[in-house]
Amino acid sequence: MIKFFETDNPLEAHFVRGLLEARGIAAKVTGEDMAMAPSVVWIFEADADRAVLAIATAKDGSRAPESLPDSPCPCPSCGEAMERQFVACWNCGYEVSPDE
């Protein structure tokens, strides 16, 4: 895992983690329970580009997770209904890009 975000405010770290996880990016917060230590958000290196995009779009509001419809959508590969918060189809494993 790599360090993605660091702050002195644990609430801010958990907010960033929540934004990332809403986009299907695994994230972990450390350091919040240690006195005088910064809170750090860690992600997998393979997710770094998607994480930067997720934070950038959340800042400008162009595609915040809250603005996505709640209804399932069909998988582009097999047609199975997929919840929009997932990045891969449970049925066939097709990985959905953030733009789909």
Secondary structure as UniProt FT lines:
FT   STRAND          2..7
FT   HELIX           10..22
FT   TURN            23..24
FT   STRAND          27..30
FT   TURN            32..33
FT   TURN            35..36
FT   STRAND          39..43
FT   HELIX           45..47
FT   HELIX           48..60
FT   TURN            61..63
FT   HELIX           65..67
FT   STRAND          73..74
FT   TURN            76..78
FT   STRAND          81..82
FT   TURN            84..85
FT   TURN            90..92
FT   TURN            98..99
//
